[in-house]
Amino acid sequence: MRNANIGTNVYRTITTCAAASLLLALSARAQVHVAQSFTMPVEIKASLSLSGCNNSPGPQITLTGGINLGGLIANMIFRNNQIGTHTLAIQNAVAAVAVPANSTIVIPKQPVLGGVGGNPWIWCQMFDEANTPLTDQIFLGRCVQGPFDIDAGVLAEVAIGATFTASDCANNPGPYIYMDGAMTFAHGVKARFTFANANNPVGGPHEAVATTDVTLISSGVSMKFPKQPVLGGVGGNPWISVQFEQSDGTAIGSEELLGRCVQLSK
């Protein structure tokens, strides 16, 4: 009787360990993370108002406006077999909008002291936070000629981080897949204003008497993706891939295979 109890306890222990291992394996497969980087076109639209042009130590400028983003789409691709096999592939692609095109980041209103009196000449140039130029120097004019409007297109370094899960793998017309994640600005964007008391129309100012940087997008700022279920349209536990694209259809990186639906289901 004692030996029978020992055998039962051993069996229960083995069964419990096996179940725990299976749950651990399933939970490890329940999510797939995809990370990619690219340069997103953004448009800076700002207004620059000035006061105290002849004051010392220079005018005060106030920058307001917004930054329009190029947009980001995640194409979810569902296939009933892997690419490269001889079996006829049934495929369906569904677009999920991660960042809407022309969505806007508001530039925080911030006064800046110019540093050069006597109605200075003013230029503006965009940089990232590593001081890499993103535009040429833009001549705005003399202080008293303001206010000025700034319209500049730049390419901003961003990183994508997304996690994917799925449910209803065997259902018709296909599973639901869920994407959760964010797009993060890697280096940020800033505007550098140059103030000079002389103007050289050919090569810019004779002497850059003062420069002032204004942060437009801070490094590390993120935009969270809206969590949305996407219906696959291909039943029978399909293979699922994702291809990120910019809003104009430009592909970002290569298509990423996430796995079969059951590998993503919780």
C-alpha positions in Angstrom: 0.0 0.0 0.0 2.9 2.3 0.9 4.6 1.6 -2.5 1.3 2.3 -4.3 1.1 5.7 -2.6 4.7 6.4 -3.5 4.0 5.6 -7.2 0.9 7.8 -7.2 2.8 10.7 -5.7 5.6 10.3 -8.2 3.0 10.2 -11.0 1.3 13.3 -9.7 4.7 15.1 -9.4 5.7 14.2 -13.0 2.2 15.2 -14.3 2.4 18.5 -12.4 5.9 19.2 -13.7 4.9 18.3 -17.3 1.8 20.6 -17.1 4.0 23.4 -15.7 6.5 22.9 -18.5 3.7 23.0 -21.1 2.2 26.2 -19.6 5.7 27.8 -19.6 6.3 26.8 -23.2 2.9 28.1 -24.3 3.3 31.4 -22.4 6.8 31.8 -23.9 5.3 31.5 -27.4 2.2 33.6 -26.6 3.8 36.9 -27.8 6.2 37.8 -30.6 8.1 41.1 -30.4 9.3 43.0 -33.6 11.7 45.9 -33.5 12.7 48.0 -36.5 14.2 51.4 -37.2 13.7 53.8 -40.1 13.6 57.5 -41.0 10.2 59.1 -41.0 9.5 62.2 -43.0 8.0 64.9 -40.8 7.0 68.5 -41.6 7.7 71.3 -39.2 5.2 74.1 -39.4 5.9 76.9 -36.9 5.4 80.6 -36.4 8.0 82.8 -34.9 7.0 86.1 -33.2 9.6 88.6 -31.9 9.7 91.5 -29.5 12.3 93.9 -28.3 14.3 93.8 -31.5 16.6 96.7 -30.4 16.9 95.7 -26.8 20.0 94.4 -25.1 21.0 91.6 -24.9 18.7 91.0 -27.9 15.1 90.3 -28.9 12.8 87.7 -27.3 11.4 85.2 -29.8 8.4 82.9 -29.2 8.0 79.7 -31.3 4.6 78.0 -31.7 3.3 75.4 -34.1 3.2 71.7 -34.8 5.0 68.8 -36.4 3.1 66.7 -38.9 4.1 63.1 -39.1 4.4 60.9 -42.2 2.4 58.0 -40.8 3.0 54.3 -40.2 1.0 51.2 -41.3 1.4 47.6 -40.2 0.3 45.2 -42.9 -0.8 41.9 -41.3 -0.4 39.1 -43.9 -2.2 35.8 -43.4 -1.3 32.7 -45.5 -2.4 29.1 -45.3 1.1 27.8 -46.0 4.7 29.2 -45.9 6.3 31.0 -48.9 8.3 28.7 -51.1 6.1 25.5 -50.9 4.4 24.1 -53.9 1.0 24.2 -52.3 -1.3 27.0 -53.5 -1.2 29.8 -51.1 -4.3 31.6 -49.9 -3.3 35.0 -48.8 -5.0 38.0 -47.2 -3.4 41.3 -46.1 -5.0 43.6 -43.7 -3.6 47.1 -42.9 -3.6 48.3 -39.3 -2.8 52.1 -38.9 -0.2 52.4 -36.2 0.4 56.2 -36.6 -2.1 58.1 -38.7 -0.6 60.2 -41.5 -0.5 63.9 -40.8 -1.0 63.4 -37.1 0.5 66.3 -35.2 2.9 66.8 -32.3 2.4 70.2 -30.8 5.5 72.3 -30.3 5.5 73.6 -26.7 5.2 77.4 -26.6 8.5 78.7 -25.4 10.1 82.1 -25.3 13.8 82.3 -26.2 16.3 85.3 -25.7 18.2 86.1 -28.9 21.4 87.4 -27.4 22.2 90.1 -30.0 20.7 93.6 -29.8 20.5 96.2 -32.6 17.7 94.6 -34.7 19.7 91.4 -35.7 19.5 89.2 -38.8 18.0 85.8 -38.0 18.5 82.3 -39.6 17.0 79.0 -38.6 18.4 75.4 -39.1 17.0 72.0 -38.0 19.3 69.5 -36.2 18.8 66.2 -34.4 20.0 66.0 -30.8 23.3 64.6 -31.9 23.8 67.9 -33.8 23.5 66.3 -37.2 22.0 68.9 -39.6 18.6 68.0 -41.0 18.1 71.0 -43.2 20.2 73.8 -44.7 20.2 77.2 -43.0 17.0 79.1 -43.6 17.2 82.8 -43.8 14.2 84.5 -42.1 15.1 88.2 -42.2 15.7 91.1 -39.9 14.1 91.1 -36.5 11.7 94.0 -37.2 10.5 92.1 -40.4 8.9 89.4 -38.3 6.7 87.5 -37.4 8.1 84.7 -39.6 6.6 81.4 -40.7 8.8 78.3 -40.8 7.9 75.3 -43.1 10.6 72.7 -43.2 10.6 69.0 -44.0 13.1 66.7 -42.2 13.8 63.0 -41.8 13.6 61.9 -38.2 15.2 58.7 -36.9 12.5 56.6 -35.2 12.3 53.1 -33.7 9.3 50.7 -33.8 8.6 48.2 -31.0 5.5 46.1 -31.4 4.2 42.9 -29.7 1.7 40.6 -31.5 -0.8 38.1 -30.1 -3.7 36.1 -31.7 -6.9 34.4 -30.9 -9.6 32.2 -32.7 -7.0 30.5 -34.9 -9.4 27.9 -36.4 -12.4 30.1 -36.8 -13.9 31.2 -40.1 -13.2 33.7 -41.7 -9.9 33.6 -39.8 -8.2 34.6 -36.5 -8.0 38.0 -34.8 -4.5 39.4 -34.2 -3.6 42.1 -31.8 -0.8 44.6 -32.0 0.5 46.6 -29.1 3.5 48.9 -29.2 4.9 52.4 -29.9 7.0 54.4 -32.2 9.9 56.3 -30.5 12.0 59.2 -31.7 15.6 58.1 -31.4 17.5 61.4 -31.5 14.8 64.2 -31.3 14.6 67.3 -33.4 15.6 70.9 -32.5 15.7 74.3 -34.2 18.9 76.3 -34.0 18.4 80.1 -34.4 21.4 82.2 -35.4 21.5 86.0 -34.7 24.0 88.3 -36.3 24.5 92.0 -36.5 25.6 91.8 -40.2 24.3 90.0 -43.2 26.4 88.4 -46.0 23.9 87.4 -48.7 26.4 84.9 -50.3 27.7 82.8 -47.4 25.5 83.7 -44.5 26.5 85.9 -41.5 30.0 87.3 -41.3 30.0 86.4 -37.7 27.5 84.3 -35.8 27.3 86.5 -32.7 24.8 84.2 -31.0 23.0 80.9 -31.5 20.0 79.5 -29.5 18.6 76.0 -29.7 14.9 75.2 -29.2 13.8 71.6 -28.7 10.9 70.6 -31.0 10.8 66.8 -30.3 12.8 65.4 -27.3 14.8 62.2 -27.8 12.8 59.3 -26.5 9.4 60.7 -27.0 7.0 57.9 -28.0 3.6 57.6 -29.7 1.7 54.5 -28.6 -0.1 52.4 -31.2 -3.9 52.2 -30.8 -4.7 48.6 -29.7 -7.0 47.2 -32.4 -8.0 43.7 -33.4 -7.4 42.7 -37.0 -9.5 40.0 -38.6 -7.3 37.6 -40.7 -9.7 36.4 -43.4 -7.8 33.1 -43.8 -9.0 30.2 -41.5 -7.2 27.0 -40.6 -4.5 28.2 -38.3 -2.7 30.4 -40.8 0.9 31.6 -40.9 1.1 35.3 -39.9 3.6 37.9 -41.0 3.9 41.7 -40.6 5.3 44.2 -43.0 5.6 47.8 -41.8 5.1 50.6 -44.3 5.1 54.4 -44.4 1.8 56.0 -45.4 3.0 56.4 -49.0 3.6 52.7 -49.4 7.4 52.7 -48.8 8.3 49.4 -47.2 10.2 49.6 -43.8 12.7 46.8 -43.5 11.6 43.3 -44.6 8.5 41.2 -43.9 8.7 39.6 -40.5 7.3 36.1 -40.0 5.5 35.9 -36.6 4.6 32.2 -36.8 1.5 30.1 -37.0 -1.6 31.5 -35.3 -1.5 29.0 -32.4 2.0 30.1 -31.6 0.7 33.6 -30.9 -2.6 32.6 -29.2 -2.8 32.9 -25.4 
